[in-house]
Amino acid sequence: MEDVTGAQLIAEALKAQNVEYMFGIVGVPVIEVAMAAQASGIKYVGMRNEQAACYAASAVGYLTGRPGACLVVSGPGLIHALGGMANANMNCWPVIVIGGSSDQNQETTGAFQEFPQVEACRLYSKFSARPSSLDMISSVVEKAVRTSMYGRPGAVYVDISGDMVNAKVDRSRVREVPCCPPPPVSMADHIAITEALTVLKGATQPLLIIGKGAAHGRAEGVLRELVEGCGLPFLPTPMGKGVLPDDHPNCVAAARSRSATPSLSWHHIHVQTFDCISRNRMNRPGELWAFLKSLSITSLFSSHFV
């Protein structure tokens, strides 16, 4: 018979889900979690602020497609990470935040740094939960990692009470949960595709906007065929850069700048139809887009959210 601690189970569950990086600040009650993560082969990076740690873990999720982990202490530590969680959720970057919390038997008694963490994180994440027992840790971590990647990627939160970190359970009681499979491709709505094609067929001066959804969906091949086959000018958003190269003859990226040459400024591009392929709504560059009121605008978003 072998006993394992809650800290070991958390680290092993993250490793089983192919989480490779963890950023955070150690302290009560998550010191042992960081040590167990290192023992399991997860690369731990100590940070100076939880917000920076969450941003770093989010960047790993954006670059790799699998969530980075952010480890924070209870109360103020978690509150500092909320900004990074909100940013990851809005930008569709997978990240899993692991937060220590007060002991379960001390809830509502004014425990050290007691805070309704699970409830607070629901406002800024796709999934927020606390395992009810040690043998449920691996299942909750798997669900959190899966939820962070499936549909529109985003932030998830797993709360670990202080008494769980060093508590022990017989390993035979712990169910091994396999790594979740890669996320299925989220398709744009068929009706939206049909509407976009109808508008494009009747357009004489179309402009194609390429956003992060096209990058996430690896649509570079089909978009190149669309752009070159139809002779469409295109404009990549900052998060859509690289789907098609900026030196492509149909790229009008220089028009994003106020200092662009007159032939490429917003005021001199004649656009009748505005088509957007992205993962979420784009920011508008202020008054320069007032002319959009006179355009026919169609949008294709991978909007499925699980």
Phi, psi and omega in degrees: 000135180234128176266141177233150180270165176299322179299317178296318181296321178297311181297316181293323179294318178296317180297320179297334178267016177062033171278119189257336185233143176226130178241145180172187175232123183280152179173177178294129007249027189250013180302314182294332178294316178297318179295318179293324178297317177297319179295333180275355178099006176278134181282114181260131180240116178283135182243174180257348180208141183294328178296316177297322179297319181291320177297319180295316178296324178295320179297322176299317178298319179294319185282328186255338183088349175243146189293142165275159181254143176237123183252124183226158176275176185286167174061245183303325179300313179292318181302321178296332183276347185298325178299317178294324178295315179297319179297316179295321181294317181289327182270358179064045177251125180288130177207143176241123179259127176252118183240131172286155180213174181293159180301146183298324182280003178248006180299139180071008181254007183079038180295165181302122179053036179291135183201143178287076190289316181299316181293319181296321184287341179296337179285339188236015184214168176275337186207134179214121184203162174238127176302137182281342181202168181298320182288353178263355184301312183297323180291318180293320179296318179298317179295321179296313180297316180298316181295327181294336184256329188282148180066228173278113180301159180182194183272148174224158183226134175237122182263132180237114180290152184301323181289342179281332188299315183256358176293154183239152177216151177292130184302331181295341180274349185267125179279129177279124181253122182291165179295136180292146181289164177303150183293144175290155179286129178270121183267149174291157181298134183299321179296320179296322178297315180299317179297319180296318179297320179298316179295317181297321181297328181265002184273145175250339180223068183278158173224127181259125176258126182252119183246192187292335178298324177293323178291315181296325181276003180052053184263019185299323182294309182290327178291323176298318177298318180295312183296313184281327179289325182257355181067036185276133168286146181224154178229115177278138171286168179306321180274356177258005179297138176098343177297313169234145186292147179293339179271009175295139182300340180266000182279132179244034184300332180297340182288351179290340186265142173293336184267011181296160177298152184307325183289346183239008181284160180303325184287346184248358175272122182266109185238132177256323184232137186237108181248136184236129173242108188207181178258333176209179182292143182270157171284145177260137180279054173068216189293342182298339183262017178299333181292348180297339181299335183263006184259162170265116187246128173234148183223139174241116181238141170277084194263002181296130185233119178235000000 
